[in-house]
Amino acid sequence: MSTLDTMASEALDTHFAQLEDRLDRDYANVGRPRLHDLVDHERARFAGARIHAFVPILVERAVRAALAPR
């Protein structure tokens, strides 16, 4: 039996896996391990958030900004 929190957590995990796939396609030269670390770091910033619906979008923006050429 799964709870709402478990289902939400599993859905978030799926979103983050898809995000890492997109980032890997767009930033193939960076390497999957570094992308995973960046996503994990940004995701941790929102660990205490009460609403998680927008966390994947916020994480993606932050990671893309970190990888943008300067």
PQR file of N, CA, C, O and H, with PARSE charges and radii, in Angstrom:
ATOM      1  N   MET A   1       0.852  -1.186   0.000 -0.4000 1.5000
ATOM      2  CA  MET A   1       0.000   0.000   0.000 -0.0000 2.0000
ATOM      3  C   MET A   1       0.890   1.239   0.000  0.5500 1.7000
ATOM      4  O   MET A   1       1.800   1.349   0.821 -0.5500 1.4000
ATOM      5  N   SER A   2       0.633   2.166  -0.910 -0.4000 1.5000
ATOM      6  CA  SER A   2       1.451   3.373  -0.949 -0.0000 2.0000
ATOM      7  C   SER A   2       0.644   4.571  -0.473  0.5500 1.7000
ATOM      8  O   SER A   2      -0.562   4.676  -0.696 -0.5500 1.4000
ATOM      9  H   SER A   2      -0.107   2.077  -1.577  0.4000 1.0000
ATOM     10  N   THR A   3       1.343   5.445   0.176 -0.4000 1.5000
ATOM     11  CA  THR A   3       0.707   6.658   0.680 -0.0000 2.0000
ATOM     12  C   THR A   3       0.836   7.750  -0.368  0.5500 1.7000
ATOM     13  O   THR A   3       1.560   7.607  -1.353 -0.5500 1.4000
ATOM     14  H   THR A   3       2.322   5.359   0.358  0.4000 1.0000
ATOM     15  N   LEU A   4       0.134   8.824  -0.140 -0.4000 1.5000
ATOM     16  CA  LEU A   4       0.216   9.964  -1.044 -0.0000 2.0000
ATOM     17  C   LEU A   4       1.644  10.500  -1.100  0.5500 1.7000
ATOM     18  O   LEU A   4       2.135  10.856  -2.171 -0.5500 1.4000
ATOM     19  H   LEU A   4      -0.454   8.940   0.660  0.4000 1.0000
ATOM     20  N   ASP A   5       2.310  10.557   0.058 -0.4000 1.5000
ATOM     21  CA  ASP A   5       3.697  11.032   0.098 -0.0000 2.0000
ATOM     22  C   ASP A   5       4.614  10.123  -0.716  0.5500 1.7000
ATOM     23  O   ASP A   5       5.497  10.607  -1.425 -0.5500 1.4000
ATOM     24  H   ASP A   5       1.911  10.268   0.928  0.4000 1.0000
ATOM     25  N   THR A   6       4.411   8.820  -0.618 -0.4000 1.5000
ATOM     26  CA  THR A   6       5.227   7.876  -1.370 -0.0000 2.0000
ATOM     27  C   THR A   6       4.999   8.056  -2.858  0.5500 1.7000
ATOM     28  O   THR A   6       5.951   8.051  -3.639 -0.5500 1.4000
ATOM     29  H   THR A   6       3.694   8.427  -0.042  0.4000 1.0000
ATOM     30  N   MET A   7       3.736   8.216  -3.259 -0.4000 1.5000
ATOM     31  CA  MET A   7       3.423   8.406  -4.671 -0.0000 2.0000
ATOM     32  C   MET A   7       4.027   9.711  -5.169  0.5500 1.7000
ATOM     33  O   MET A   7       4.578   9.762  -6.269 -0.5500 1.4000
ATOM     34  H   MET A   7       2.963   8.220  -2.625  0.4000 1.0000
ATOM     35  N   ALA A   8       3.927  10.756  -4.375 -0.4000 1.5000
ATOM     36  CA  ALA A   8       4.485  12.041  -4.765 -0.0000 2.0000
ATOM     37  C   ALA A   8       5.999  11.945  -4.883  0.5500 1.7000
ATOM     38  O   ALA A   8       6.587  12.514  -5.803 -0.5500 1.4000
ATOM     39  H   ALA A   8       3.480  10.715  -3.482  0.4000 1.0000
ATOM     40  N   SER A   9       6.626  11.240  -3.971 -0.4000 1.5000
ATOM     41  CA  SER A   9       8.070  11.064  -4.004 -0.0000 2.0000
ATOM     42  C   SER A   9       8.498  10.285  -5.244  0.5500 1.7000
ATOM     43  O   SER A   9       9.486  10.631  -5.891 -0.5500 1.4000
ATOM     44  H   SER A   9       6.149  10.778  -3.223  0.4000 1.0000
ATOM     45  N   GLU A  10       7.752   9.234  -5.571 -0.4000 1.5000
ATOM     46  CA  GLU A  10       8.059   8.442  -6.762 -0.0000 2.0000
ATOM     47  C   GLU A  10       7.875   9.270  -8.022  0.5500 1.7000
ATOM     48  O   GLU A  10       8.668   9.154  -8.957 -0.5500 1.4000
ATOM     49  H   GLU A  10       6.950   8.953  -5.045  0.4000 1.0000
ATOM     50  N   ALA A  11       6.841  10.104  -8.065 -0.4000 1.5000
ATOM     51  CA  ALA A  11       6.611  10.973  -9.216 -0.0000 2.0000
ATOM     52  C   ALA A  11       7.754  11.982  -9.358  0.5500 1.7000
ATOM     53  O   ALA A  11       8.221  12.249 -10.465 -0.5500 1.4000
ATOM     54  H   ALA A  11       6.197  10.198  -7.306  0.4000 1.0000
ATOM     55  N   LEU A  12       8.193  12.532  -8.240 -0.4000 1.5000
ATOM     56  CA  LEU A  12       9.315  13.470  -8.287 -0.0000 2.0000
ATOM     57  C   LEU A  12      10.582  12.781  -8.772  0.5500 1.7000
ATOM     58  O   LEU A  12      11.334  13.347  -9.565 -0.5500 1.4000
ATOM     59  H   LEU A  12       7.814  12.315  -7.341  0.4000 1.0000
ATOM     60  N   ASP A  13      10.819  11.574  -8.301 -0.4000 1.5000
ATOM     61  CA  ASP A  13      11.993  10.826  -8.755 -0.0000 2.0000
ATOM     62  C   ASP A  13      11.940  10.619 -10.270  0.5500 1.7000
ATOM     63  O   ASP A  13      12.961  10.727 -10.948 -0.5500 1.4000
ATOM     64  H   ASP A  13      10.208  11.115  -7.656  0.4000 1.0000
ATOM     65  N   THR A  14      10.764  10.325 -10.795 -0.4000 1.5000
ATOM     66  CA  THR A  14      10.601  10.154 -12.240 -0.0000 2.0000
ATOM     67  C   THR A  14      10.888  11.458 -12.969  0.5500 1.7000
ATOM     68  O   THR A  14      11.564  11.461 -13.998 -0.5500 1.4000
ATOM     69  H   THR A  14       9.934  10.237 -10.244  0.4000 1.0000
ATOM     70  N   HIS A  15      10.379  12.563 -12.442 -0.4000 1.5000
ATOM     71  CA  HIS A  15      10.632  13.874 -13.062 -0.0000 2.0000
ATOM     72  C   HIS A  15      12.120  14.194 -13.073  0.5500 1.7000
ATOM     73  O   HIS A  15      12.641  14.708 -14.063 -0.5500 1.4000
ATOM     74  H   HIS A  15       9.830  12.560 -11.606  0.4000 1.0000
ATOM     75  N   PHE A  16      12.800  13.892 -11.980 -0.4000 1.5000
ATOM     76  CA  PHE A  16      14.228  14.194 -11.916 -0.0000 2.0000
ATOM     77  C   PHE A  16      15.042  13.278 -12.828  0.5500 1.7000
ATOM     78  O   PHE A  16      16.054  13.706 -13.383 -0.5500 1.4000
ATOM     79  H   PHE A  16      12.377  13.475 -11.176  0.4000 1.0000
ATOM     80  N   ALA A  17      14.626  12.052 -12.985 -0.4000 1.5000
ATOM     81  CA  ALA A  17      15.303  11.150 -13.927 -0.0000 2.0000
ATOM     82  C   ALA A  17      15.127  11.665 -15.356  0.5500 1.7000
ATOM     83  O   ALA A  17      16.074  11.648 -16.143 -0.5500 1.4000
ATOM     84  H   ALA A  17      13.804  11.704 -12.534  0.4000 1.0000
ATOM     85  N   GLN A  18      13.935  12.118 -15.687 -0.4000 1.5000
ATOM     86  CA  GLN A  18      13.684  12.690 -17.008 -0.0000 2.0000
ATOM     87  C   GLN A  18      14.484  13.976 -17.198  0.5500 1.7000
ATOM     88  O   GLN A  18      15.009  14.230 -18.282 -0.5500 1.4000
ATOM     89  H   GLN A  18      13.167  12.132 -15.048  0.4000 1.0000
ATOM     90  N   LEU A  19      14.574  14.775 -16.157 -0.4000 1.5000
ATOM     91  CA  LEU A  19      15.362  16.004 -16.219 -0.0000 2.0000
ATOM     92  C   LEU A  19      16.824  15.690 -16.499  0.5500 1.7000
ATOM     93  O   LEU A  19      17.448  16.333 -17.344 -0.5500 1.4000
ATOM     94  H   LEU A  19      14.147  14.568 -15.276  0.4000 1.0000
ATOM     95  N   GLU A  20      17.369  14.712 -15.800 -0.4000 1.5000
ATOM     96  CA  GLU A  20      18.767  14.342 -16.033 -0.0000 2.0000
ATOM     97  C   GLU A  20      18.975  13.846 -17.458  0.5500 1.7000
ATOM     98  O   GLU A  20      20.015  14.114 -18.059 -0.5500 1.4000
ATOM     99  H   GLU A  20      16.862  14.190 -15.114  0.4000 1.0000
ATOM    100  N   ASP A  21      18.000  13.126 -18.005 -0.4000 1.5000
ATOM    101  CA  ASP A  21      18.091  12.677 -19.396 -0.0000 2.0000
ATOM    102  C   ASP A  21      18.133  13.869 -20.348  0.5500 1.7000
ATOM    103  O   ASP A  21      18.944  13.893 -21.273 -0.5500 1.4000
ATOM    104  H   ASP A  21      17.155  12.908 -17.516  0.4000 1.0000
ATOM    105  N   ARG A  22      17.263  14.861 -20.130 -0.4000 1.5000
ATOM    106  CA  ARG A  22      17.246  16.061 -20.977 -0.0000 2.0000
ATOM    107  C   ARG A  22      18.566  16.821 -20.879  0.5500 1.7000
ATOM    108  O   ARG A  22      19.132  17.238 -21.889 -0.5500 1.4000
ATOM    109  H   ARG A  22      16.604  14.842 -19.378  0.4000 1.0000
ATOM    110  N   LEU A  23      19.042  16.994 -19.656 -0.4000 1.5000
ATOM    111  CA  LEU A  23      20.297  17.719 -19.458 -0.0000 2.0000
ATOM    112  C   LEU A  23      21.457  16.972 -20.104  0.5500 1.7000
ATOM    113  O   LEU A  23      22.359  17.588 -20.672 -0.5500 1.4000
ATOM    114  H   LEU A  23      18.581  16.656 -18.835  0.4000 1.0000
ATOM    115  N   ASP A  24      21.435  15.653 -20.016 -0.4000 1.5000
ATOM    116  CA  ASP A  24      22.499  14.851 -20.624 -0.0000 2.0000
ATOM    117  C   ASP A  24      22.500  15.008 -22.139  0.5500 1.7000
ATOM    118  O   ASP A  24      23.561  15.037 -22.762 -0.5500 1.4000
ATOM    119  H   ASP A  24      20.702  15.152 -19.555  0.4000 1.0000
ATOM    120  N   ARG A  25      21.314  15.109 -22.730 -0.4000 1.5000
ATOM    121  CA  ARG A  25      21.246  15.346 -24.182 -0.0000 2.0000
ATOM    122  C   ARG A  25      21.755  16.751 -24.538  0.5500 1.7000
ATOM    123  O   ARG A  25      22.474  16.924 -25.522 -0.5500 1.4000
ATOM    124  H   ARG A  25      20.452  15.085 -22.223  0.4000 1.0000
ATOM    125  N   ASP A  26      21.382  17.734 -23.741 -0.4000 1.5000
ATOM    126  CA  ASP A  26      21.734  19.126 -24.034 -0.0000 2.0000
ATOM    127  C   ASP A  26      23.167  19.481 -23.648  0.5500 1.7000
ATOM    128  O   ASP A  26      23.767  20.378 -24.241 -0.5500 1.4000
ATOM    129  H   ASP A  26      20.798  17.593 -22.942  0.4000 1.0000
ATOM    130  N   TYR A  27      23.713  18.784 -22.663 -0.4000 1.5000
ATOM    131  CA  TYR A  27      25.058  19.072 -22.161 -0.0000 2.0000
ATOM    132  C   TYR A  27      25.879  17.784 -22.108  0.5500 1.7000
ATOM    133  O   TYR A  27      26.443  17.439 -21.069 -0.5500 1.4000
ATOM    134  H   TYR A  27      23.226  18.055 -22.182  0.4000 1.0000
ATOM    135  N   ALA A  28      25.937  17.092 -23.219 -0.4000 1.5000
ATOM    136  CA  ALA A  28      26.628  15.790 -23.279 -0.0000 2.0000
ATOM    137  C   ALA A  28      28.100  15.905 -22.882  0.5500 1.7000
ATOM    138  O   ALA A  28      28.683  14.953 -22.365 -0.5500 1.4000
ATOM    139  H   ALA A  28      25.479  17.372 -24.062  0.4000 1.0000
ATOM    140  N   ASN A  29      28.687  17.055 -23.122 -0.4000 1.5000
ATOM    141  CA  ASN A  29      30.108  17.242 -22.806 -0.0000 2.0000
ATOM    142  C   ASN A  29      30.372  17.369 -21.305  0.5500 1.7000
ATOM    143  O   ASN A  29      31.520  17.269 -20.873 -0.5500 1.4000
ATOM    144  H   ASN A  29      28.213  17.829 -23.543  0.4000 1.0000
ATOM    145  N   VAL A  30      29.337  17.586 -20.516 -0.4000 1.5000
ATOM    146  CA  VAL A  30      29.499  17.775 -19.066 -0.0000 2.0000
ATOM    147  C   VAL A  30      29.685  16.429 -18.363  0.5500 1.7000
ATOM    148  O   VAL A  30      30.482  16.319 -17.431 -0.5500 1.4000
ATOM    149  H   VAL A  30      28.405  17.667 -20.867  0.4000 1.0000
ATOM    150  N   GLY A  31      28.970  15.434 -18.798 -0.4000 1.5000
ATOM    151  CA  GLY A  31      29.053  14.114 -18.176 -0.0000 2.0000
ATOM    152  C   GLY A  31      27.929  13.883 -17.196  0.5500 1.7000
ATOM    153  O   GLY A  31      27.563  14.766 -16.420 -0.5500 1.4000
ATOM    154  H   GLY A  31      28.323  15.524 -19.555  0.4000 1.0000
ATOM    155  N   ARG A  32      27.396  12.697 -17.245 -0.4000 1.5000
ATOM    156  CA  ARG A  32      26.242  12.337 -16.413 -0.0000 2.0000
ATOM    157  C   ARG A  32      26.528  12.449 -14.915  0.5500 1.7000
ATOM    158  O   ARG A  32      25.672  12.945 -14.183 -0.5500 1.4000
ATOM    159  H   ARG A  32      27.694  11.981 -17.876  0.4000 1.0000
ATOM    160  N   PRO A  33      27.689  12.011 -14.429 -0.5600 1.5000
ATOM    161  CA  PRO A  33      27.927  12.130 -12.977  0.2800 2.0000
ATOM    162  C   PRO A  33      27.875  13.579 -12.477  0.5500 1.7000
ATOM    163  O   PRO A  33      27.306  13.848 -11.420 -0.5500 1.4000
ATOM    164  N   ARG A  34      28.460  14.500 -13.223 -0.4000 1.5000
ATOM    165  CA  ARG A  34      28.435  15.909 -12.799 -0.0000 2.0000
ATOM    166  C   ARG A  34      27.015  16.463 -12.860  0.5500 1.7000
ATOM    167  O   ARG A  34      26.594  17.199 -11.967 -0.5500 1.4000
ATOM    168  H   ARG A  34      28.922  14.282 -14.083  0.4000 1.0000
ATOM    169  N   LEU A  35      26.275  16.111 -13.914 -0.4000 1.5000
ATOM    170  CA  LEU A  35      24.887  16.565 -14.016 -0.0000 2.0000
ATOM    171  C   LEU A  35      24.069  16.043 -12.836  0.5500 1.7000
ATOM    172  O   LEU A  35      23.272  16.777 -12.251 -0.5500 1.4000
ATOM    173  H   LEU A  35      26.617  15.514 -14.640  0.4000 1.0000
ATOM    174  N   HIS A  36      24.270  14.792 -12.498 -0.4000 1.5000
ATOM    175  CA  HIS A  36      23.556  14.205 -11.358 -0.0000 2.0000
ATOM    176  C   HIS A  36      23.896  14.955 -10.067  0.5500 1.7000
ATOM    177  O   HIS A  36      23.013  15.238  -9.258 -0.5500 1.4000
ATOM    178  H   HIS A  36      24.917  14.196 -12.973  0.4000 1.0000
ATOM    179  N   ASP A  37      25.163  15.270  -9.881 -0.4000 1.5000
ATOM    180  CA  ASP A  37      25.579  16.018  -8.686 -0.0000 2.0000
ATOM    181  C   ASP A  37      24.938  17.399  -8.641  0.5500 1.7000
ATOM    182  O   ASP A  37      24.484  17.843  -7.586 -0.5500 1.4000
ATOM    183  H   ASP A  37      25.881  15.041 -10.538  0.4000 1.0000
ATOM    184  N   LEU A  38      24.902  18.076  -9.785 -0.4000 1.5000
ATOM    185  CA  LEU A  38      24.290  19.410  -9.843 -0.0000 2.0000
ATOM    186  C   LEU A  38      22.793  19.328  -9.532  0.5500 1.7000
ATOM    187  O   LEU A  38      22.272  20.139  -8.767 -0.5500 1.4000
ATOM    188  H   LEU A  38      25.271  17.715 -10.641  0.4000 1.0000
ATOM    189  N   VAL A  39      22.115  18.362 -10.117 -0.4000 1.5000
ATOM    190  CA  VAL A  39      20.683  18.193  -9.860 -0.0000 2.0000
ATOM    191  C   VAL A  39      20.451  17.868  -8.384  0.5500 1.7000
ATOM    192  O   VAL A  39      19.560  18.443  -7.759 -0.5500 1.4000
ATOM    193  H   VAL A  39      22.539  17.703 -10.738  0.4000 1.0000
ATOM    194  N   ASP A  40      21.234  16.964  -7.830 -0.4000 1.5000
ATOM    195  CA  ASP A  40      21.090  16.616  -6.413 -0.0000 2.0000
ATOM    196  C   ASP A  40      21.318  17.819  -5.505  0.5500 1.7000
ATOM    197  O   ASP A  40      20.586  18.024  -4.536 -0.5500 1.4000
ATOM    198  H   ASP A  40      21.958  16.497  -8.338  0.4000 1.0000
ATOM    199  N   HIS A  41      22.336  18.611  -5.824 -0.4000 1.5000
ATOM    200  CA  HIS A  41      22.642  19.798  -5.022 -0.0000 2.0000
ATOM    201  C   HIS A  41      21.463  20.776  -5.035  0.5500 1.7000
ATOM    202  O   HIS A  41      21.040  21.267  -3.988 -0.5500 1.4000
ATOM    203  H   HIS A  41      22.931  18.445  -6.611  0.4000 1.0000
ATOM    204  N   GLU A  42      20.944  21.049  -6.224 -0.4000 1.5000
ATOM    205  CA  GLU A  42      19.824  21.992  -6.327 -0.0000 2.0000
ATOM    206  C   GLU A  42      18.557  21.409  -5.699  0.5500 1.7000
ATOM    207  O   GLU A  42      17.787  22.126  -5.059 -0.5500 1.4000
ATOM    208  H   GLU A  42      21.288  20.650  -7.075  0.4000 1.0000
ATOM    209  N   ARG A  43      18.348  20.114  -5.886 -0.4000 1.5000
ATOM    210  CA  ARG A  43      17.165  19.470  -5.317 -0.0000 2.0000
ATOM    211  C   ARG A  43      17.189  19.545  -3.790  0.5500 1.7000
ATOM    212  O   ARG A  43      16.148  19.727  -3.158 -0.5500 1.4000
ATOM    213  H   ARG A  43      18.973  19.531  -6.406  0.4000 1.0000
ATOM    214  N   ALA A  44      18.351  19.409  -3.213 -0.4000 1.5000
ATOM    215  CA  ALA A  44      18.486  19.462  -1.754 -0.0000 2.0000
ATOM    216  C   ALA A  44      18.067  20.819  -1.194  0.5500 1.7000
ATOM    217  O   ALA A  44      17.600  20.907  -0.058 -0.5500 1.4000
ATOM    218  H   ALA A  44      19.196  19.262  -3.726  0.4000 1.0000
ATOM    219  N   ARG A  45      18.231  21.862  -1.977 -0.4000 1.5000
ATOM    220  CA  ARG A  45      17.829  23.196  -1.523 -0.0000 2.0000
ATOM    221  C   ARG A  45      16.333  23.280  -1.241  0.5500 1.7000
ATOM    222  O   ARG A  45      15.891  24.113  -0.449 -0.5500 1.4000
ATOM    223  H   ARG A  45      18.610  21.791  -2.900  0.4000 1.0000
ATOM    224  N   PHE A  46      15.553  22.410  -1.896 -0.4000 1.5000
ATOM    225  CA  PHE A  46      14.102  22.449  -1.760 -0.0000 2.0000
ATOM    226  C   PHE A  46      13.561  21.293  -0.922  0.5500 1.7000
ATOM    227  O   PHE A  46      12.358  21.030  -0.935 -0.5500 1.4000
ATOM    228  H   PHE A  46      15.912  21.734  -2.539  0.4000 1.0000
ATOM    229  N   ALA A  47      14.426  20.612  -0.203 -0.4000 1.5000
ATOM    230  CA  ALA A  47      14.017  19.432   0.571 -0.0000 2.0000
ATOM    231  C   ALA A  47      12.915  19.757   1.579  0.5500 1.7000
ATOM    232  O   ALA A  47      12.040  18.926   1.821 -0.5500 1.4000
ATOM    233  H   ALA A  47      15.403  20.826  -0.192  0.4000 1.0000
ATOM    234  N   GLY A  48      12.944  20.921   2.154 -0.4000 1.5000
ATOM    235  CA  GLY A  48      11.949  21.290   3.154 -0.0000 2.0000
ATOM    236  C   GLY A  48      10.730  22.012   2.599  0.5500 1.7000
ATOM    237  O   GLY A  48       9.881  22.480   3.358 -0.5500 1.4000
ATOM    238  H   GLY A  48      13.655  21.597   1.957  0.4000 1.0000
ATOM    239  N   ALA A  49      10.643  22.101   1.281 -0.4000 1.5000
ATOM    240  CA  ALA A  49       9.521  22.811   0.672 -0.0000 2.0000
ATOM    241  C   ALA A  49       8.209  22.096   0.966  0.5500 1.7000
ATOM    242  O   ALA A  49       8.149  20.866   0.958 -0.5500 1.4000
ATOM    243  H   ALA A  49      11.332  21.721   0.665  0.4000 1.0000
ATOM    244  N   ARG A  50       7.175  22.861   1.222 -0.4000 1.5000
ATOM    245  CA  ARG A  50       5.868  22.269   1.497 -0.0000 2.0000
ATOM    246  C   ARG A  50       5.167  21.873   0.206  0.5500 1.7000
ATOM    247  O   ARG A  50       4.393  20.916   0.185 -0.5500 1.4000
ATOM    248  H   ARG A  50       7.225  23.860   1.229  0.4000 1.0000
ATOM    249  N   ILE A  51       5.432  22.596  -0.853 -0.4000 1.5000
ATOM    250  CA  ILE A  51       4.825  22.296  -2.158 -0.0000 2.0000
ATOM    251  C   ILE A  51       5.954  21.926  -3.109  0.5500 1.7000
ATOM    252  O   ILE A  51       6.910  22.685  -3.276 -0.5500 1.4000
ATOM    253  H   ILE A  51       6.061  23.373  -0.836  0.4000 1.0000
ATOM    254  N   HIS A  52       5.843  20.777  -3.722 -0.4000 1.5000
ATOM    255  CA  HIS A  52       6.925  20.268  -4.560 -0.0000 2.0000
ATOM    256  C   HIS A  52       6.617  20.324  -6.046  0.5500 1.7000
ATOM    257  O   HIS A  52       7.446  19.913  -6.857 -0.5500 1.4000
ATOM    258  H   HIS A  52       5.067  20.160  -3.587  0.4000 1.0000
ATOM    259  N   ALA A  53       5.447  20.820  -6.422 -0.4000 1.5000
ATOM    260  CA  ALA A  53       5.025  20.792  -7.817 -0.0000 2.0000
ATOM    261  C   ALA A  53       6.004  21.500  -8.751  0.5500 1.7000
ATOM    262  O   ALA A  53       6.205  21.052  -9.880 -0.5500 1.4000
ATOM    263  H   ALA A  53       4.773  21.154  -5.762  0.4000 1.0000
ATOM    264  N   PHE A  54       6.607  22.580  -8.308 -0.4000 1.5000
ATOM    265  CA  PHE A  54       7.479  23.366  -9.177 -0.0000 2.0000
ATOM    266  C   PHE A  54       8.967  23.101  -8.957  0.5500 1.7000
ATOM    267  O   PHE A  54       9.808  23.703  -9.623 -0.5500 1.4000
ATOM    268  H   PHE A  54       6.444  22.943  -7.391  0.4000 1.0000
ATOM    269  N   VAL A  55       9.291  22.219  -8.042 -0.4000 1.5000
ATOM    270  CA  VAL A  55      10.695  21.951  -7.729 -0.0000 2.0000
ATOM    271  C   VAL A  55      11.484  21.478  -8.950  0.5500 1.7000
ATOM    272  O   VAL A  55      12.590  21.974  -9.164 -0.5500 1.4000
ATOM    273  H   VAL A  55       8.608  21.729  -7.501  0.4000 1.0000
ATOM    274  N   PRO A  56      10.975  20.544  -9.765 -0.5600 1.5000
ATOM    275  CA  PRO A  56      11.761  20.140 -10.940  0.2800 2.0000
ATOM    276  C   PRO A  56      12.074  21.302 -11.886  0.5500 1.7000
ATOM    277  O   PRO A  56      13.176  21.378 -12.429 -0.5500 1.4000
ATOM    278  N   ILE A  57      11.123  22.195 -12.082 -0.4000 1.5000
ATOM    279  CA  ILE A  57      11.348  23.346 -12.955 -0.0000 2.0000
ATOM    280  C   ILE A  57      12.406  24.270 -12.354  0.5500 1.7000
ATOM    281  O   ILE A  57      13.294  24.740 -13.065 -0.5500 1.4000
ATOM    282  H   ILE A  57      10.228  22.134 -11.640  0.4000 1.0000
ATOM    283  N   LEU A  58      12.316  24.526 -11.072 -0.4000 1.5000
ATOM    284  CA  LEU A  58      13.286  25.398 -10.415 -0.0000 2.0000
ATOM    285  C   LEU A  58      14.682  24.787 -10.438  0.5500 1.7000
ATOM    286  O   LEU A  58      15.670  25.492 -10.644 -0.5500 1.4000
ATOM    287  H   LEU A  58      11.594  24.144 -10.495  0.4000 1.0000
ATOM    288  N   VAL A  59      14.761  23.485 -10.227 -0.4000 1.5000
ATOM    289  CA  VAL A  59      16.047  22.792 -10.272 -0.0000 2.0000
ATOM    290  C   VAL A  59      16.623  22.863 -11.680  0.5500 1.7000
ATOM    291  O   VAL A  59      17.810  23.137 -11.855 -0.5500 1.4000
ATOM    292  H   VAL A  59      13.958  22.912 -10.060  0.4000 1.0000
ATOM    293  N   GLU A  60      15.785  22.617 -12.684 -0.4000 1.5000
ATOM    294  CA  GLU A  60      16.273  22.670 -14.072 -0.0000 2.0000
ATOM    295  C   GLU A  60      16.811  24.051 -14.415  0.5500 1.7000
ATOM    296  O   GLU A  60      17.877  24.164 -15.021 -0.5500 1.4000
ATOM    297  H   GLU A  60      14.821  22.395 -12.542  0.4000 1.0000
ATOM    298  N   ARG A  61      16.100  25.090 -14.043 -0.4000 1.5000
ATOM    299  CA  ARG A  61      16.574  26.459 -14.319 -0.0000 2.0000
ATOM    300  C   ARG A  61      17.916  26.730 -13.640  0.5500 1.7000
ATOM    301  O   ARG A  61      18.813  27.314 -14.247 -0.5500 1.4000
ATOM    302  H   ARG A  61      15.234  24.999 -13.551  0.4000 1.0000
ATOM    303  N   ALA A  62      18.053  26.313 -12.397 -0.4000 1.5000
ATOM    304  CA  ALA A  62      19.282  26.562 -11.669 -0.0000 2.0000
ATOM    305  C   ALA A  62      20.465  25.806 -12.282  0.5500 1.7000
ATOM    306  O   ALA A  62      21.563  26.350 -12.399 -0.5500 1.4000
ATOM    307  H   ALA A  62      17.324  25.839 -11.904  0.4000 1.0000
ATOM    308  N   VAL A  63      20.231  24.552 -12.669 -0.4000 1.5000
ATOM    309  CA  VAL A  63      21.308  23.765 -13.267 -0.0000 2.0000
ATOM    310  C   VAL A  63      21.698  24.341 -14.615  0.5500 1.7000
ATOM    311  O   VAL A  63      22.886  24.468 -14.914 -0.5500 1.4000
ATOM    312  H   VAL A  63      19.339  24.110 -12.573  0.4000 1.0000
ATOM    313  N   ARG A  64      20.706  24.694 -15.440 -0.4000 1.5000
ATOM    314  CA  ARG A  64      21.024  25.289 -16.746 -0.0000 2.0000
ATOM    315  C   ARG A  64      21.783  26.612 -16.586  0.5500 1.7000
ATOM    316  O   ARG A  64      22.698  26.908 -17.355 -0.5500 1.4000
ATOM    317  H   ARG A  64      19.742  24.590 -15.198  0.4000 1.0000
ATOM    318  N   ALA A  65      21.397  27.396 -15.588 -0.4000 1.5000
ATOM    319  CA  ALA A  65      22.108  28.661 -15.341 -0.0000 2.0000
ATOM    320  C   ALA A  65      23.550  28.389 -14.921  0.5500 1.7000
ATOM    321  O   ALA A  65      24.463  29.110 -15.324 -0.5500 1.4000
ATOM    322  H   ALA A  65      20.654  27.156 -14.964  0.4000 1.0000
ATOM    323  N   ALA A  66      23.751  27.363 -14.122 -0.4000 1.5000
ATOM    324  CA  ALA A  66      25.113  27.017 -13.677 -0.0000 2.0000
ATOM    325  C   ALA A  66      25.965  26.536 -14.848  0.5500 1.7000
ATOM    326  O   ALA A  66      27.181  26.724 -14.842 -0.5500 1.4000
ATOM    327  H   ALA A  66      23.009  26.777 -13.795  0.4000 1.0000
ATOM    328  N   LEU A  67      25.349  25.927 -15.839 -0.4000 1.5000
ATOM    329  CA  LEU A  67      26.091  25.384 -16.975 -0.0000 2.0000
ATOM    330  C   LEU A  67      26.196  26.352 -18.152  0.5500 1.7000
ATOM    331  O   LEU A  67      26.895  26.079 -19.128 -0.5500 1.4000
ATOM    332  H   LEU A  67      24.361  25.774 -15.843  0.4000 1.0000
ATOM    333  N   ALA A  68      25.500  27.484 -18.052 -0.4000 1.5000
ATOM    334  CA  ALA A  68      25.510  28.456 -19.154 -0.0000 2.0000
ATOM    335  C   ALA A  68      26.898  29.057 -19.333  0.5500 1.7000
ATOM    336  O   ALA A  68      27.590  29.345 -18.357 -0.5500 1.4000
ATOM    337  H   ALA A  68      24.933  27.706 -17.259  0.4000 1.0000
ATOM    338  N   PRO A  69      27.298  29.246 -20.583 -0.5600 1.5000
ATOM    339  CA  PRO A  69      28.597  29.889 -20.822  0.2800 2.0000
ATOM    340  C   PRO A  69      28.575  31.324 -20.305  0.5500 1.7000
ATOM    341  O   PRO A  69      27.557  32.014 -20.363 -0.5500 1.4000
ATOM    342  N   ARG A  70      29.715  31.741 -19.806 -0.4000 1.5000
ATOM    343  CA  ARG A  70      29.794  33.110 -19.248 -0.0000 2.0000
ATOM    344  C   ARG A  70      30.695  33.967 -20.065  0.5500 1.7000
ATOM    345  O   ARG A  70      30.882  35.142 -19.750 -0.5500 1.4000
ATOM    346  H   ARG A  70      30.542  31.180 -19.759  0.4000 1.0000
TER
END
